[in-house]
């Protein structure tokens, strides 16, 4: 079997009302998706989605004519492309989908098949007032979720704490709570500074009091010494790494004792091939490995296969904050959205590959460029 072509299409879903993401000062009125297809001479096609594949054009010949199952070889080429150009890891996801279809196995089994399910945590994205947020938390419980991630970014962390207190008062210990401080990076147009260690420490003390499971991105991604010291100064788990680009940076974050929870995203860095290395490093250091998954349902699915194949993930991020961010928006490129079951589990499909199918009509209607 040989690769005969790589097809990349760009899609945009326009929507109203806008989505006010906590980490972005600009309201969002559309959602872009990149879909990558790897075609073979035997008529089998692998499909992946995630980052924009910037810089890949002109490199197709490095894959065409190659054995699609030579995934480690393809990973090395993608790593070289990333160094010179952009992040093209959705191709790795498409290659794993293809490998599963060729072998007749779901990807999580090819990776090790440790478990067929992982419990999702509802990952909210908006900054609701305390009453609205506590009402939303009750709604997540009713849908089967057992964990919820709350965003901080209300300008004054004391306002964030009041929102968190309202949720804790409403749901008690029925929900495990995580907090995302979103200090690790900024959108290109947002130039305000990240917290320092001394900014983050009083917030961590409040999160200890409120029984928060982890504190995500409390400092800038480059402040490794600050993360290490904060981790030593608080009992709250420190999480991070969602936009870290290089695998050696994760190696150093782990070796330097900066994190309790390691959060790379296979759709954004390393693909499944690279991140299985990071999962092994995290396990060897007795850390939690649970990918960031804020791309779309295809990206969430790929990360779920990674977790289920290699680890007994505590929770996996499930972006979900209706009505602003519901399955109709997140998974518009899929024939069926990725859902959780009545007890909050993402259950791996038995279908070969990654187990999803594109919505071809919707993709045709939303294609741009």
C-alpha angles and dihedrals in degrees: 000000000000136000108250101180148350115222120195123187131180123215137186129197113199116205144175134235096045126242112243102206113199093226096050126067091201117078111238119233099170141033123216124208131185118208120197123195126189111202125199137197090249094060096253117131130194120208130203138164139191132091123036098261090233110183097017097107110106095027098083091102090065088069106028111099093021128118105265091215093061087095097155089054091050091048091058091052091049090049089054091049090051091054093053102032133356144322110287100168097131085079089063090053090051090051091053090048087052093047090053092050092048093051096037093238135116111250095244089062092049088054094052107290096234095158138353097222144041128193112246125222115211106241110206120203108188134076105239123179116258096264094047092045093051089049090051090050090056088051092053090053091052089054092055102261116143097188136042133191116214124201124230118202108109094130094255118054090215088067088051090052091052090055090049091048090053091054094047091049090051101045103024110193094334089100128046105224129213127183127213112201093182094213097132099085144354138225111258093259096046112088104167115123130259123244121274123225090264090051092051099044099071089047090052090052090055091048089053089054092051095048098244115179097215141000109219125208097346091164140029112289091246095053096093094153091051092050091048092051094044090051089055093047099052138045091219112103113250115224132188152122104103095134099028105130107197129060092219088060089059089048089055094044089054096042093047093052095242101137143042093186121042114206116181119153119226091209091057107032134023098346119231090305095058098037095055084069090053092047089056092049092050093049091048089054092046092244130141114259112199119148127231106241110182098137114082140299093284091054092046090050093051092051090047090056089050093051095043093046097051113015142030091241115208092214137342124217114254111186105220130142110145138230092018093040112021133148091268089067102031097048104030091128093059129084088222123019121238106258135184121230126245091278096048099261128139101219117203116238122239091223117113118265120005091334102234133108128211120244095238096189093051092045091052091049094049100040116127134183 
